[in-house]
Amino acid sequence: MKISRRSVLRFSWMAAVLLALTGCSGAGSAALGGGVSGWIKKLVDGNAPAASEAGSVAASSEAAASSVAGAASSEAAAALPVYDADVLTGQAHRTNGRIVGVMVNNISNSERQNARPQRGIGSADILIESKVEGGITRLCALFHDANDIPEVGPLRSGRDQFLQLLMPWQALYYHDGESIFCTQFVNVYQYSGLNIGGKNYFNTPVHTHVAHRDSRGRNVAYEHTEFTSGKEIRQAASNAGISLQYPYESTFFRFADYRTDEVNKLSGTPSAKKIHISHSDSYRSELVYGSLSKTYSLSMYDPSKKAYGDTIDELTGKQLTFDNVVVCFANIAAYAGDSHDVQEVQYVQGGQAYLFTHGGVQTGRWEKPHPTHPLKLYTDSGEEMTLNRGKTYLALVDDDEWSSFNYQ
């Protein structure tokens, strides 16, 4: 049977109307009146109206269908509950807890200068890594609620590049000691009320941290034996009169919507199943994507062994995995003067950003124009990047290490 172009157009129009009506509520169908269903019946029966009449009905039906589709879309959006996601993971809201960022040692230069394997970092919702001084990196483990923090550490001193990421979120920053530059930010931006374990460089109020020592039966230097826990953090906050509840109204990153089970599969983007990140000659990270778990497993180079090893949480014995990997390249260099090589991240300049999730990669740019502004990730087309719900590894990487960065 020969099918004419007129027949194709006629049945296409009929299908469009049927689809529109199928998606309508009872109220929406009533708004169309009874005429449309009659015309559909004529079309099905083969009693098509005259061309001019059909064109008129088609135009009015198209307008009505468009109106109904818009109404249906609005109704669908209205039917969703208010967006109330967990601030660090984008999952459905769990608690009203305040974010807690704990500074964790990552040194691994020798048997005595060794903090690995760390404890508690596998429970962090976001794990941030950045170079601090002498080529070494440090970690900041972010938890959505102090009540869910296990034993964590070894605890180490604070640095401003981590503090600046936490300040916009009114997060509790927990550490033992801090650089003079970190205290400057605490002082200038009046953040002493949420800074526990700092120093009194500029007559800034100091809140004492609560922690304990554990050498773990190893020959490690004393500075790598301090640990804390959720219980101790809550005690320190109570001592300082700091509330561990906070009413967040947005999320740390933009996440796929938990209400619709949305997943960002990064369709059409390059594959990225293995990521190599270099912070310095001795501090490097690799992440490998698992197609079954749909997560990235973290390994770090061990300078003392001159080999890569799985990054393990000593409490669970499990390798750390992440749903998202975010790499932000930045201008990172030592503070001017006699800074003892303490590194400064030039946040105000922004830089190149990479989002790895679901086995793919999306390129773009990150921005943070002021210490009190959150870090934002944008695609090359200017839209905000969408992370998948779950845990995130965030790496701040020196522009000088660009040539050593790769993925495949």
Number of C-alpha atoms within 10 A of each C-alpha: 3 5 7 9 9 10 11 11 11 16 15 12 17 20 13 15 20 16 13 21 20 10 15 20 14 9 9 19 19 10 13 17 11 10 10 20 15 11 19 19 13 13 15 12 9 9 11 15 13 9 10 9 11 14 13 12 16 19 13 14 21 16 12 21 24 15 16 22 18 12 15 17 14 11 13 10 11 10 9 10 8 9 14 18 22 24 28 23 26 24 19 15 13 12 15 15 21 22 24 26 26 32 26 32 25 25 22 21 17 13 13 15 17 23 24 18 19 22 24 23 28 25 21 25 20 25 24 22 22 24 25 24 16 12 16 19 21 21 26 29 25 26 27 23 19 23 16 14 24 18 20 26 28 30 29 25 19 31 25 24 22 23 24 22 21 23 22 15 20 17 23 28 25 31 27 21 20 18 17 19 19 21 27 16 19 23 17 11 12 14 20 19 18 23 27 26 21 26 22 15 16 12 9 18 18 17 22 19 22 21 21 13 14 12 15 8 6 11 11 16 13 12 16 23 20 20 23 24 22 18 17 18 23 19 16 20 24 12 13 17 12 17 13 20 13 15 10 17 10 15 16 19 21 19 24 20 20 18 14 8 9 12 16 16 14 18 11 9 12 14 17 19 20 18 20 16 22 23 25 17 12 18 21 20 22 21 24 20 23 15 11 6 12 15 25 28 19 21 20 21 20 21 16 14 12 10 9 14 15 18 23 22 19 16 16 12 12 12 15 23 24 24 22 24 25 20 22 21 22 24 17 20 18 16 14 11 7 8 13 12 15 20 22 20 24 15 20 13 13 20 18 18 23 21 23 28 28 25 23 21 23 22 19 19 21 24 19 19 15 13 19 15 15 19 19 17 28 20 18 14 9 10 10 17 24 20 28 25 25 18 24 27 23 20 22 22 23 19 17 15 15 14 9 13 16 13 17 13
